[in-house]
C-alpha cells in the first residue's frame, strides 16, 4: 500500500508520541532505495551499530540477507522537524526550504 502511495506523492509525514505528551513530527520527501551499497550500509548499521533496544538483527526478518527481494529501504529527506515537549508545551522547529509540490 505504501509503495502505491509514494508512487503518486512522495511527500510524507512521520510522527512519534510518548505518553508524557512529548512528540516529534517530521515532514519529508521519501523514496525507495534500490542501490545495493546503500541498502547494505543500512543493513549493517542496524545489525552492528544500533544502541541496545533500538536496533535488531535484520536476518530475523529477511533471512536471505540484504539482497532479499522483501528487504526494502526507504530514504527520508526531512524538510521540517518539530519537537514538542509535553511538560510545558514548548516547541522547537527546524526547517529547510520545503520541496516543490508535485
C-alpha positions, 0 to 999 in steps of 0.5 A: 500500500505504501509503495502505491502511495509514494508512487503518486506523492512522495511527500510524507509525514512521520510522527512519534508520541510518548505518553508524557505528551512529548512528540516529534513530527517530521515532514519529508520527501521519501523514496525507495532505495534500490542501490545495493551499497546503500541498502547494505550500509543500512543493513549493517548499521542496524545489525552492528551499530544500533544502541541496545533496544533500538536496533535488531538483527535484520536476518530475523526478518529477511533471512536471505540477507540484504539482497532479499527481494522483501528487504526494502529501504526507504530514504527520508529527506526531512524538510521540517522537524518539530519537537514538542515537549509535553511538560510545558508545551514548548516547541522547537522547529527546524526547517529547510526550504520545503520541496516543490509540490508535485 
